[in-house]
Amino acid sequence: MTFSDKLIKMPINWREHVVSSSDILRGKPRIQGTRIPVSLILGYLATGKTHDQILQEFPDLQQDQILACLDYARDLANFETVAS
């Protein structure tokens, strides 16, 4: 099963893994229970790092947390604004 197959088949809800609080990382979205910002994981993916490479760099991270970062980004991309 390829990574894109997993994205389609795995029901990941970013709200179960991504949190934000003003006292940690100035409120930037981060992976729950860590100080790893979502933007860092998305940046690694954007540069071509594989899930395995990210998991090697952050041994406490789980596959679902990486997928949650992608789901979070998908939600942001779908957010609609009304032009004034």
PyMOL Python script that loads the backbone (N, CA, C, O; Angstrom):
from pymol import cmd

cmd.read_pdbstr("""\
ATOM      1  N   MET A   1       0.847  -1.178   0.000  1.00  0.00           N
ATOM      2  CA  MET A   1       0.000   0.000   0.000  1.00  0.00           C
ATOM      3  C   MET A   1       0.895   1.244   0.000  1.00  0.00           C
ATOM      4  O   MET A   1       1.788   1.384   0.836  1.00  0.00           O
ATOM      5  N   THR A   2       0.642   2.120  -0.932  1.00  0.00           N
ATOM      6  CA  THR A   2       1.442   3.340  -1.026  1.00  0.00           C
ATOM      7  C   THR A   2       0.965   4.364  -0.008  1.00  0.00           C
ATOM      8  O   THR A   2      -0.102   4.223   0.590  1.00  0.00           O
ATOM      9  N   PHE A   3       1.773   5.390   0.173  1.00  0.00           N
ATOM     10  CA  PHE A   3       1.415   6.450   1.112  1.00  0.00           C
ATOM     11  C   PHE A   3       0.116   7.123   0.711  1.00  0.00           C
ATOM     12  O   PHE A   3      -0.726   7.386   1.570  1.00  0.00           O
ATOM     13  N   SER A   4      -0.071   7.411  -0.576  1.00  0.00           N
ATOM     14  CA  SER A   4      -1.301   8.077  -1.012  1.00  0.00           C
ATOM     15  C   SER A   4      -2.515   7.181  -0.787  1.00  0.00           C
ATOM     16  O   SER A   4      -3.606   7.681  -0.510  1.00  0.00           O
ATOM     17  N   ASP A   5      -2.342   5.866  -0.902  1.00  0.00           N
ATOM     18  CA  ASP A   5      -3.431   4.944  -0.583  1.00  0.00           C
ATOM     19  C   ASP A   5      -3.809   5.050   0.886  1.00  0.00           C
ATOM     20  O   ASP A   5      -4.987   5.012   1.242  1.00  0.00           O
ATOM     21  N   LYS A   6      -2.795   5.183   1.735  1.00  0.00           N
ATOM     22  CA  LYS A   6      -3.060   5.320   3.166  1.00  0.00           C
ATOM     23  C   LYS A   6      -3.823   6.601   3.451  1.00  0.00           C
ATOM     24  O   LYS A   6      -4.740   6.609   4.272  1.00  0.00           O
ATOM     25  N   LEU A   7      -3.454   7.675   2.782  1.00  0.00           N
ATOM     26  CA  LEU A   7      -4.154   8.943   2.992  1.00  0.00           C
ATOM     27  C   LEU A   7      -5.634   8.821   2.650  1.00  0.00           C
ATOM     28  O   LEU A   7      -6.489   9.356   3.355  1.00  0.00           O
ATOM     29  N   ILE A   8      -5.922   8.124   1.582  1.00  0.00           N
ATOM     30  CA  ILE A   8      -7.306   7.985   1.142  1.00  0.00           C
ATOM     31  C   ILE A   8      -8.082   7.074   2.083  1.00  0.00           C
ATOM     32  O   ILE A   8      -9.241   7.352   2.388  1.00  0.00           O
ATOM     33  N   LYS A   9      -7.470   6.000   2.545  1.00  0.00           N
ATOM     34  CA  LYS A   9      -8.171   4.990   3.328  1.00  0.00           C
ATOM     35  C   LYS A   9      -8.165   5.247   4.830  1.00  0.00           C
ATOM     36  O   LYS A   9      -9.036   4.739   5.536  1.00  0.00           O
ATOM     37  N   MET A  10      -7.214   6.016   5.333  1.00  0.00           N
ATOM     38  CA  MET A  10      -7.121   6.207   6.772  1.00  0.00           C
ATOM     39  C   MET A  10      -7.947   7.406   7.204  1.00  0.00           C
ATOM     40  O   MET A  10      -7.684   8.531   6.780  1.00  0.00           O
ATOM     41  N   PRO A  11      -8.949   7.170   8.049  1.00  0.00           N
ATOM     42  CA  PRO A  11      -9.737   8.298   8.543  1.00  0.00           C
ATOM     43  C   PRO A  11      -8.992   9.008   9.681  1.00  0.00           C
ATOM     44  O   PRO A  11      -9.149   8.662  10.852  1.00  0.00           O
ATOM     45  N   ILE A  12      -8.201   9.979   9.324  1.00  0.00           N
ATOM     46  CA  ILE A  12      -7.437  10.732  10.317  1.00  0.00           C
ATOM     47  C   ILE A  12      -8.145  12.053  10.557  1.00  0.00           C
ATOM     48  O   ILE A  12      -8.477  12.775   9.617  1.00  0.00           O
ATOM     49  N   ASN A  13      -8.368  12.357  11.809  1.00  0.00           N
ATOM     50  CA  ASN A  13      -8.941  13.641  12.185  1.00  0.00           C
ATOM     51  C   ASN A  13      -7.851  14.437  12.886  1.00  0.00           C
ATOM     52  O   ASN A  13      -7.424  14.072  13.981  1.00  0.00           O
ATOM     53  N   TRP A  14      -7.401  15.509  12.273  1.00  0.00           N
ATOM     54  CA  TRP A  14      -6.293  16.282  12.837  1.00  0.00           C
ATOM     55  C   TRP A  14      -6.614  16.794  14.237  1.00  0.00           C
ATOM     56  O   TRP A  14      -5.701  17.018  15.032  1.00  0.00           O
ATOM     57  N   ARG A  15      -7.884  16.981  14.551  1.00  0.00           N
ATOM     58  CA  ARG A  15      -8.264  17.515  15.865  1.00  0.00           C
ATOM     59  C   ARG A  15      -7.884  16.580  17.014  1.00  0.00           C
ATOM     60  O   ARG A  15      -7.829  17.001  18.169  1.00  0.00           O
ATOM     61  N   GLU A  16      -7.627  15.334  16.698  1.00  0.00           N
ATOM     62  CA  GLU A  16      -7.202  14.367  17.715  1.00  0.00           C
ATOM     63  C   GLU A  16      -5.699  14.440  17.978  1.00  0.00           C
ATOM     64  O   GLU A  16      -5.215  13.865  18.953  1.00  0.00           O
ATOM     65  N   HIS A  17      -4.962  15.136  17.125  1.00  0.00           N
ATOM     66  CA  HIS A  17      -3.501  15.143  17.229  1.00  0.00           C
ATOM     67  C   HIS A  17      -2.868  16.533  17.247  1.00  0.00           C
ATOM     68  O   HIS A  17      -1.734  16.686  17.703  1.00  0.00           O
ATOM     69  N   VAL A  18      -3.572  17.533  16.765  1.00  0.00           N
ATOM     70  CA  VAL A  18      -3.005  18.881  16.641  1.00  0.00           C
ATOM     71  C   VAL A  18      -3.673  19.795  17.659  1.00  0.00           C
ATOM     72  O   VAL A  18      -4.899  19.867  17.744  1.00  0.00           O
ATOM     73  N   VAL A  19      -2.841  20.490  18.427  1.00  0.00           N
ATOM     74  CA  VAL A  19      -3.338  21.412  19.444  1.00  0.00           C
ATOM     75  C   VAL A  19      -2.618  22.745  19.322  1.00  0.00           C
ATOM     76  O   VAL A  19      -1.612  22.873  18.624  1.00  0.00           O
ATOM     77  N   SER A  20      -3.158  23.721  20.012  1.00  0.00           N
ATOM     78  CA  SER A  20      -2.548  25.048  20.040  1.00  0.00           C
ATOM     79  C   SER A  20      -2.869  25.684  21.376  1.00  0.00           C
ATOM     80  O   SER A  20      -4.023  25.697  21.805  1.00  0.00           O
ATOM     81  N   SER A  21      -1.853  26.209  22.032  1.00  0.00           N
ATOM     82  CA  SER A  21      -2.061  26.952  23.275  1.00  0.00           C
ATOM     83  C   SER A  21      -1.070  28.108  23.298  1.00  0.00           C
ATOM     84  O   SER A  21       0.086  27.968  22.899  1.00  0.00           O
ATOM     85  N   SER A  22      -1.545  29.236  23.769  1.00  0.00           N
ATOM     86  CA  SER A  22      -0.747  30.466  23.684  1.00  0.00           C
ATOM     87  C   SER A  22       0.567  30.389  24.458  1.00  0.00           C
ATOM     88  O   SER A  22       1.501  31.128  24.148  1.00  0.00           O
ATOM     89  N   ASP A  23       0.657  29.515  25.452  1.00  0.00           N
ATOM     90  CA  ASP A  23       1.867  29.441  26.274  1.00  0.00           C
ATOM     91  C   ASP A  23       2.942  28.507  25.706  1.00  0.00           C
ATOM     92  O   ASP A  23       4.043  28.430  26.251  1.00  0.00           O
ATOM     93  N   ILE A  24       2.633  27.807  24.629  1.00  0.00           N
ATOM     94  CA  ILE A  24       3.617  26.912  24.008  1.00  0.00           C
ATOM     95  C   ILE A  24       3.760  27.287  22.537  1.00  0.00           C
ATOM     96  O   ILE A  24       2.774  27.344  21.803  1.00  0.00           O
ATOM     97  N   LEU A  25       4.988  27.538  22.117  1.00  0.00           N
ATOM     98  CA  LEU A  25       5.305  27.905  20.732  1.00  0.00           C
ATOM     99  C   LEU A  25       4.483  29.098  20.245  1.00  0.00           C
ATOM    100  O   LEU A  25       4.130  29.188  19.069  1.00  0.00           O
ATOM    101  N   ARG A  26       4.190  30.001  21.161  1.00  0.00           N
ATOM    102  CA  ARG A  26       3.419  31.219  20.845  1.00  0.00           C
ATOM    103  C   ARG A  26       2.092  30.912  20.162  1.00  0.00           C
ATOM    104  O   ARG A  26       1.607  31.699  19.349  1.00  0.00           O
ATOM    105  N   GLY A  27       1.518  29.780  20.491  1.00  0.00           N
ATOM    106  CA  GLY A  27       0.214  29.435  19.951  1.00  0.00           C
ATOM    107  C   GLY A  27       0.233  28.758  18.597  1.00  0.00           C
ATOM    108  O   GLY A  27      -0.825  28.481  18.032  1.00  0.00           O
ATOM    109  N   LYS A  28       1.418  28.485  18.063  1.00  0.00           N
ATOM    110  CA  LYS A  28       1.485  27.796  16.765  1.00  0.00           C
ATOM    111  C   LYS A  28       0.910  26.386  16.915  1.00  0.00           C
ATOM    112  O   LYS A  28       1.106  25.744  17.947  1.00  0.00           O
ATOM    113  N   PRO A  29       0.208  25.907  15.899  1.00  0.00           N
ATOM    114  CA  PRO A  29      -0.298  24.531  15.952  1.00  0.00           C
ATOM    115  C   PRO A  29       0.873  23.559  16.088  1.00  0.00           C
ATOM    116  O   PRO A  29       1.882  23.676  15.393  1.00  0.00           O
ATOM    117  N   ARG A  30       0.714  22.604  16.991  1.00  0.00           N
ATOM    118  CA  ARG A  30       1.768  21.627  17.255  1.00  0.00           C
ATOM    119  C   ARG A  30       1.141  20.264  17.468  1.00  0.00           C
ATOM    120  O   ARG A  30      -0.070  20.140  17.653  1.00  0.00           O
ATOM    121  N   ILE A  31       1.976  19.257  17.438  1.00  0.00           N
ATOM    122  CA  ILE A  31       1.507  17.902  17.676  1.00  0.00           C
ATOM    123  C   ILE A  31       1.319  17.725  19.176  1.00  0.00           C
ATOM    124  O   ILE A  31       2.214  18.007  19.973  1.00  0.00           O
ATOM    125  N   GLN A  32       0.138  17.254  19.536  1.00  0.00           N
ATOM    126  CA  GLN A  32      -0.221  17.112  20.944  1.00  0.00           C
ATOM    127  C   GLN A  32       0.822  16.305  21.705  1.00  0.00           C
ATOM    128  O   GLN A  32       1.298  15.274  21.231  1.00  0.00           O
ATOM    129  N   GLY A  33       1.169  16.792  22.891  1.00  0.00           N
ATOM    130  CA  GLY A  33       2.138  16.122  23.737  1.00  0.00           C
ATOM    131  C   GLY A  33       3.580  16.395  23.358  1.00  0.00           C
ATOM    132  O   GLY A  33       4.495  15.824  23.951  1.00  0.00           O
ATOM    133  N   THR A  34       3.796  17.262  22.377  1.00  0.00           N
ATOM    134  CA  THR A  34       5.150  17.594  21.929  1.00  0.00           C
ATOM    135  C   THR A  34       5.274  19.104  21.744  1.00  0.00           C
ATOM    136  O   THR A  34       4.311  19.853  21.908  1.00  0.00           O
ATOM    137  N   ARG A  35       6.460  19.516  21.405  1.00  0.00           N
ATOM    138  CA  ARG A  35       6.700  20.898  20.997  1.00  0.00           C
ATOM    139  C   ARG A  35       7.057  20.931  19.504  1.00  0.00           C
ATOM    140  O   ARG A  35       7.725  21.855  19.041  1.00  0.00           O
ATOM    141  N   ILE A  36       6.616  19.939  18.775  1.00  0.00           N
ATOM    142  CA  ILE A  36       6.889  19.850  17.338  1.00  0.00           C
ATOM    143  C   ILE A  36       5.786  20.586  16.593  1.00  0.00           C
ATOM    144  O   ILE A  36       4.634  20.152  16.605  1.00  0.00           O
ATOM    145  N   PRO A  37       6.130  21.703  15.941  1.00  0.00           N
ATOM    146  CA  PRO A  37       5.097  22.435  15.204  1.00  0.00           C
ATOM    147  C   PRO A  37       4.676  21.699  13.935  1.00  0.00           C
ATOM    148  O   PRO A  37       5.484  21.046  13.274  1.00  0.00           O
ATOM    149  N   VAL A  38       3.411  21.821  13.619  1.00  0.00           N
ATOM    150  CA  VAL A  38       2.869  21.227  12.396  1.00  0.00           C
ATOM    151  C   VAL A  38       3.641  21.743  11.187  1.00  0.00           C
ATOM    152  O   VAL A  38       3.914  20.990  10.253  1.00  0.00           O
ATOM    153  N   SER A  39       3.991  23.018  11.204  1.00  0.00           N
ATOM    154  CA  SER A  39       4.704  23.612  10.066  1.00  0.00           C
ATOM    155  C   SER A  39       6.048  22.930   9.817  1.00  0.00           C
ATOM    156  O   SER A  39       6.490  22.851   8.671  1.00  0.00           O
ATOM    157  N   LEU A  40       6.697  22.444  10.850  1.00  0.00           N
ATOM    158  CA  LEU A  40       7.975  21.747  10.681  1.00  0.00           C
ATOM    159  C   LEU A  40       7.767  20.433   9.921  1.00  0.00           C
ATOM    160  O   LEU A  40       8.507  20.122   8.988  1.00  0.00           O
ATOM    161  N   ILE A  41       6.766  19.681  10.327  1.00  0.00           N
ATOM    162  CA  ILE A  41       6.485  18.409   9.654  1.00  0.00           C
ATOM    163  C   ILE A  41       6.074  18.652   8.204  1.00  0.00           C
ATOM    164  O   ILE A  41       6.530  17.949   7.302  1.00  0.00           O
ATOM    165  N   LEU A  42       5.220  19.640   7.977  1.00  0.00           N
ATOM    166  CA  LEU A  42       4.808  19.961   6.608  1.00  0.00           C
ATOM    167  C   LEU A  42       6.002  20.416   5.772  1.00  0.00           C
ATOM    168  O   LEU A  42       6.097  20.086   4.590  1.00  0.00           O
ATOM    169  N   GLY A  43       6.903  21.165   6.380  1.00  0.00           N
ATOM    170  CA  GLY A  43       8.108  21.600   5.677  1.00  0.00           C
ATOM    171  C   GLY A  43       8.984  20.427   5.283  1.00  0.00           C
ATOM    172  O   GLY A  43       9.518  20.392   4.174  1.00  0.00           O
ATOM    173  N   TYR A  44       9.136  19.464   6.187  1.00  0.00           N
ATOM    174  CA  TYR A  44       9.914  18.266   5.862  1.00  0.00           C
ATOM    175  C   TYR A  44       9.288  17.513   4.695  1.00  0.00           C
ATOM    176  O   TYR A  44       9.987  17.078   3.780  1.00  0.00           O
ATOM    177  N   LEU A  45       7.968  17.361   4.732  1.00  0.00           N
ATOM    178  CA  LEU A  45       7.279  16.669   3.642  1.00  0.00           C
ATOM    179  C   LEU A  45       7.439  17.430   2.328  1.00  0.00           C
ATOM    180  O   LEU A  45       7.611  16.824   1.271  1.00  0.00           O
ATOM    181  N   ALA A  46       7.382  18.748   2.399  1.00  0.00           N
ATOM    182  CA  ALA A  46       7.508  19.579   1.193  1.00  0.00           C
ATOM    183  C   ALA A  46       8.895  19.457   0.562  1.00  0.00           C
ATOM    184  O   ALA A  46       9.042  19.612  -0.650  1.00  0.00           O
ATOM    185  N   THR A  47       9.903  19.181   1.377  1.00  0.00           N
ATOM    186  CA  THR A  47      11.253  19.033   0.832  1.00  0.00           C
ATOM    187  C   THR A  47      11.536  17.613   0.360  1.00  0.00           C
ATOM    188  O   THR A  47      12.637  17.315  -0.102  1.00  0.00           O
ATOM    189  N   GLY A  48      10.537  16.736   0.477  1.00  0.00           N
ATOM    190  CA  GLY A  48      10.694  15.388  -0.038  1.00  0.00           C
ATOM    191  C   GLY A  48      11.062  14.332   0.983  1.00  0.00           C
ATOM    192  O   GLY A  48      11.287  13.178   0.618  1.00  0.00           O
ATOM    193  N   LYS A  49      11.128  14.700   2.260  1.00  0.00           N
ATOM    194  CA  LYS A  49      11.434  13.684   3.267  1.00  0.00           C
ATOM    195  C   LYS A  49      10.290  12.683   3.340  1.00  0.00           C
ATOM    196  O   LYS A  49       9.118  13.045   3.237  1.00  0.00           O
ATOM    197  N   THR A  50      10.649  11.437   3.517  1.00  0.00           N
ATOM    198  CA  THR A  50       9.638  10.392   3.645  1.00  0.00           C
ATOM    199  C   THR A  50       9.154  10.320   5.090  1.00  0.00           C
ATOM    200  O   THR A  50       9.760  10.884   6.001  1.00  0.00           O
ATOM    201  N   HIS A  51       8.053   9.614   5.267  1.00  0.00           N
ATOM    202  CA  HIS A  51       7.553   9.407   6.627  1.00  0.00           C
ATOM    203  C   HIS A  51       8.611   8.714   7.473  1.00  0.00           C
ATOM    204  O   HIS A  51       8.837   9.090   8.623  1.00  0.00           O
ATOM    205  N   ASP A  52       9.253   7.711   6.907  1.00  0.00           N
ATOM    206  CA  ASP A  52      10.277   6.980   7.648  1.00  0.00           C
ATOM    207  C   ASP A  52      11.416   7.896   8.078  1.00  0.00           C
ATOM    208  O   ASP A  52      11.915   7.776   9.197  1.00  0.00           O
ATOM    209  N   GLN A  53      11.828   8.801   7.211  1.00  0.00           N
ATOM    210  CA  GLN A  53      12.900   9.737   7.568  1.00  0.00           C
ATOM    211  C   GLN A  53      12.458  10.659   8.702  1.00  0.00           C
ATOM    212  O   GLN A  53      13.235  10.946   9.612  1.00  0.00           O
ATOM    213  N   ILE A  54      11.227  11.115   8.647  1.00  0.00           N
ATOM    214  CA  ILE A  54      10.713  11.992   9.708  1.00  0.00           C
ATOM    215  C   ILE A  54      10.613  11.217  11.019  1.00  0.00           C
ATOM    216  O   ILE A  54      10.971  11.735  12.077  1.00  0.00           O
ATOM    217  N   LEU A  55      10.132   9.989  10.950  1.00  0.00           N
ATOM    218  CA  LEU A  55      10.000   9.171  12.157  1.00  0.00           C
ATOM    219  C   LEU A  55      11.363   8.830  12.755  1.00  0.00           C
ATOM    220  O   LEU A  55      11.480   8.681  13.971  1.00  0.00           O
ATOM    221  N   GLN A  56      12.384   8.705  11.926  1.00  0.00           N
ATOM    222  CA  GLN A  56      13.738   8.471  12.439  1.00  0.00           C
ATOM    223  C   GLN A  56      14.249   9.706  13.176  1.00  0.00           C
ATOM    224  O   GLN A  56      14.917   9.593  14.204  1.00  0.00           O
ATOM    225  N   GLU A  57      13.932  10.873  12.648  1.00  0.00           N
ATOM    226  CA  GLU A  57      14.389  12.113  13.270  1.00  0.00           C
ATOM    227  C   GLU A  57      13.626  12.419  14.562  1.00  0.00           C
ATOM    228  O   GLU A  57      14.173  13.012  15.492  1.00  0.00           O
ATOM    229  N   PHE A  58      12.369  12.010  14.606  1.00  0.00           N
ATOM    230  CA  PHE A  58      11.526  12.236  15.781  1.00  0.00           C
ATOM    231  C   PHE A  58      10.964  10.885  16.235  1.00  0.00           C
ATOM    232  O   PHE A  58       9.830  10.549  15.896  1.00  0.00           O
ATOM    233  N   PRO A  59      11.737  10.112  16.992  1.00  0.00           N
ATOM    234  CA  PRO A  59      11.337   8.746  17.348  1.00  0.00           C
ATOM    235  C   PRO A  59      10.031   8.654  18.145  1.00  0.00           C
ATOM    236  O   PRO A  59       9.372   7.615  18.117  1.00  0.00           O
ATOM    237  N   ASP A  60       9.650   9.709  18.847  1.00  0.00           N
ATOM    238  CA  ASP A  60       8.410   9.669  19.623  1.00  0.00           C
ATOM    239  C   ASP A  60       7.181   9.972  18.774  1.00  0.00           C
ATOM    240  O   ASP A  60       6.050   9.811  19.233  1.00  0.00           O
ATOM    241  N   LEU A  61       7.399  10.403  17.554  1.00  0.00           N
ATOM    242  CA  LEU A  61       6.308  10.735  16.643  1.00  0.00           C
ATOM    243  C   LEU A  61       5.702   9.452  16.076  1.00  0.00           C
ATOM    244  O   LEU A  61       6.388   8.439  15.937  1.00  0.00           O
ATOM    245  N   GLN A  62       4.422   9.508  15.754  1.00  0.00           N
ATOM    246  CA  GLN A  62       3.737   8.354  15.174  1.00  0.00           C
ATOM    247  C   GLN A  62       3.229   8.703  13.778  1.00  0.00           C
ATOM    248  O   GLN A  62       3.018   9.871  13.450  1.00  0.00           O
ATOM    249  N   GLN A  63       3.040   7.683  12.977  1.00  0.00           N
ATOM    250  CA  GLN A  63       2.559   7.858  11.606  1.00  0.00           C
ATOM    251  C   GLN A  63       1.260   8.664  11.569  1.00  0.00           C
ATOM    252  O   GLN A  63       1.107   9.555  10.734  1.00  0.00           O
ATOM    253  N   ASP A  64       0.326   8.355  12.469  1.00  0.00           N
ATOM    254  CA  ASP A  64      -0.952   9.074  12.501  1.00  0.00           C
ATOM    255  C   ASP A  64      -0.760  10.567  12.731  1.00  0.00           C
ATOM    256  O   ASP A  64      -1.542  11.375  12.231  1.00  0.00           O
ATOM    257  N   GLN A  65       0.262  10.937  13.473  1.00  0.00           N
ATOM    258  CA  GLN A  65       0.514  12.353  13.733  1.00  0.00           C
ATOM    259  C   GLN A  65       0.990  13.069  12.470  1.00  0.00           C
ATOM    260  O   GLN A  65       0.643  14.228  12.245  1.00  0.00           O
ATOM    261  N   ILE A  66       1.770  12.392  11.659  1.00  0.00           N
ATOM    262  CA  ILE A  66       2.192  12.978  10.380  1.00  0.00           C
ATOM    263  C   ILE A  66       0.979  13.147   9.471  1.00  0.00           C
ATOM    264  O   ILE A  66       0.806  14.188   8.837  1.00  0.00           O
ATOM    265  N   LEU A  67       0.145  12.116   9.414  1.00  0.00           N
ATOM    266  CA  LEU A  67      -1.071  12.194   8.604  1.00  0.00           C
ATOM    267  C   LEU A  67      -1.999  13.290   9.113  1.00  0.00           C
ATOM    268  O   LEU A  67      -2.676  13.948   8.322  1.00  0.00           O
ATOM    269  N   ALA A  68      -2.033  13.489  10.420  1.00  0.00           N
ATOM    270  CA  ALA A  68      -2.864  14.553  10.993  1.00  0.00           C
ATOM    271  C   ALA A  68      -2.375  15.927  10.548  1.00  0.00           C
ATOM    272  O   ALA A  68      -3.183  16.829  10.327  1.00  0.00           O
ATOM    273  N   CYS A  69      -1.066  16.093  10.417  1.00  0.00           N
ATOM    274  CA  CYS A  69      -0.524  17.366   9.921  1.00  0.00           C
ATOM    275  C   CYS A  69      -1.015  17.632   8.503  1.00  0.00           C
ATOM    276  O   CYS A  69      -1.369  18.760   8.163  1.00  0.00           O
ATOM    277  N   LEU A  70      -1.033  16.599   7.687  1.00  0.00           N
ATOM    278  CA  LEU A  70      -1.532  16.747   6.317  1.00  0.00           C
ATOM    279  C   LEU A  70      -3.031  17.037   6.303  1.00  0.00           C
ATOM    280  O   LEU A  70      -3.502  17.837   5.494  1.00  0.00           O
ATOM    281  N   ASP A  71      -3.772  16.397   7.184  1.00  0.00           N
ATOM    282  CA  ASP A  71      -5.212  16.650   7.262  1.00  0.00           C
ATOM    283  C   ASP A  71      -5.480  18.079   7.725  1.00  0.00           C
ATOM    284  O   ASP A  71      -6.412  18.728   7.251  1.00  0.00           O
ATOM    285  N   TYR A  72      -4.660  18.562   8.651  1.00  0.00           N
ATOM    286  CA  TYR A  72      -4.765  19.946   9.119  1.00  0.00           C
ATOM    287  C   TYR A  72      -4.535  20.915   7.951  1.00  0.00           C
ATOM    288  O   TYR A  72      -5.286  21.874   7.775  1.00  0.00           O
ATOM    289  N   ALA A  73      -3.506  20.656   7.171  1.00  0.00           N
ATOM    290  CA  ALA A  73      -3.205  21.513   6.013  1.00  0.00           C
ATOM    291  C   ALA A  73      -4.337  21.456   4.989  1.00  0.00           C
ATOM    292  O   ALA A  73      -4.676  22.471   4.382  1.00  0.00           O
ATOM    293  N   ARG A  74      -4.915  20.284   4.798  1.00  0.00           N
ATOM    294  CA  ARG A  74      -6.038  20.138   3.872  1.00  0.00           C
ATOM    295  C   ARG A  74      -7.220  20.982   4.330  1.00  0.00           C
ATOM    296  O   ARG A  74      -7.857  21.659   3.524  1.00  0.00           O
ATOM    297  N   ASP A  75      -7.507  20.938   5.624  1.00  0.00           N
ATOM    298  CA  ASP A  75      -8.598  21.756   6.160  1.00  0.00           C
ATOM    299  C   ASP A  75      -8.332  23.245   5.951  1.00  0.00           C
ATOM    300  O   ASP A  75      -9.236  23.996   5.583  1.00  0.00           O
ATOM    301  N   LEU A  76      -7.101  23.666   6.185  1.00  0.00           N
ATOM    302  CA  LEU A  76      -6.768  25.081   5.978  1.00  0.00           C
ATOM    303  C   LEU A  76      -6.921  25.476   4.516  1.00  0.00           C
ATOM    304  O   LEU A  76      -7.392  26.572   4.210  1.00  0.00           O
ATOM    305  N   ALA A  77      -6.529  24.594   3.627  1.00  0.00           N
ATOM    306  CA  ALA A  77      -6.639  24.893   2.195  1.00  0.00           C
ATOM    307  C   ALA A  77      -8.096  24.969   1.745  1.00  0.00           C
ATOM    308  O   ALA A  77      -8.412  25.665   0.780  1.00  0.00           O
ATOM    309  N   ASN A  78      -8.976  24.264   2.433  1.00  0.00           N
ATOM    310  CA  ASN A  78     -10.400  24.286   2.103  1.00  0.00           C
ATOM    311  C   ASN A  78     -11.150  25.439   2.753  1.00  0.00           C
ATOM    312  O   ASN A  78     -12.318  25.672   2.442  1.00  0.00           O
ATOM    313  N   PHE A  79     -10.496  26.160   3.648  1.00  0.00           N
ATOM    314  CA  PHE A  79     -11.144  27.256   4.368  1.00  0.00           C
ATOM    315  C   PHE A  79     -11.506  28.364   3.390  1.00  0.00           C
ATOM    316  O   PHE A  79     -10.666  28.840   2.626  1.00  0.00           O
ATOM    317  N   GLU A  80     -12.751  28.759   3.428  1.00  0.00           N
ATOM    318  CA  GLU A  80     -13.216  29.793   2.504  1.00  0.00           C
ATOM    319  C   GLU A  80     -13.284  31.141   3.205  1.00  0.00           C
ATOM    320  O   GLU A  80     -13.720  31.243   4.352  1.00  0.00           O
ATOM    321  N   THR A  81     -12.850  32.160   2.502  1.00  0.00           N
ATOM    322  CA  THR A  81     -12.987  33.522   3.005  1.00  0.00           C
ATOM    323  C   THR A  81     -13.870  34.298   2.042  1.00  0.00           C
ATOM    324  O   THR A  81     -13.938  34.006   0.848  1.00  0.00           O
ATOM    325  N   VAL A  82     -14.530  35.276   2.591  1.00  0.00           N
ATOM    326  CA  VAL A  82     -15.395  36.111   1.770  1.00  0.00           C
ATOM    327  C   VAL A  82     -14.658  37.406   1.482  1.00  0.00           C
ATOM    328  O   VAL A  82     -14.297  38.141   2.401  1.00  0.00           O
ATOM    329  N   ALA A  83     -14.437  37.683   0.208  1.00  0.00           N
ATOM    330  CA  ALA A  83     -13.750  38.922  -0.176  1.00  0.00           C
ATOM    331  C   ALA A  83     -14.692  40.097   0.046  1.00  0.00           C
ATOM    332  O   ALA A  83     -15.886  40.020  -0.243  1.00  0.00           O
ATOM    333  N   SER A  84     -14.136  41.179   0.562  1.00  0.00           N
ATOM    334  CA  SER A  84     -14.991  42.353   0.792  1.00  0.00           C
ATOM    335  C   SER A  84     -14.925  43.326  -0.352  1.00  0.00           C
ATOM    336  O   SER A  84     -15.584  44.365  -0.317  1.00  0.00           O
TER     337      SER A  84
END
""", "prot")
cmd.dss("prot")
cmd.show_as("cartoon", "prot")
cmd.util.cbc("prot")
cmd.orient("prot")
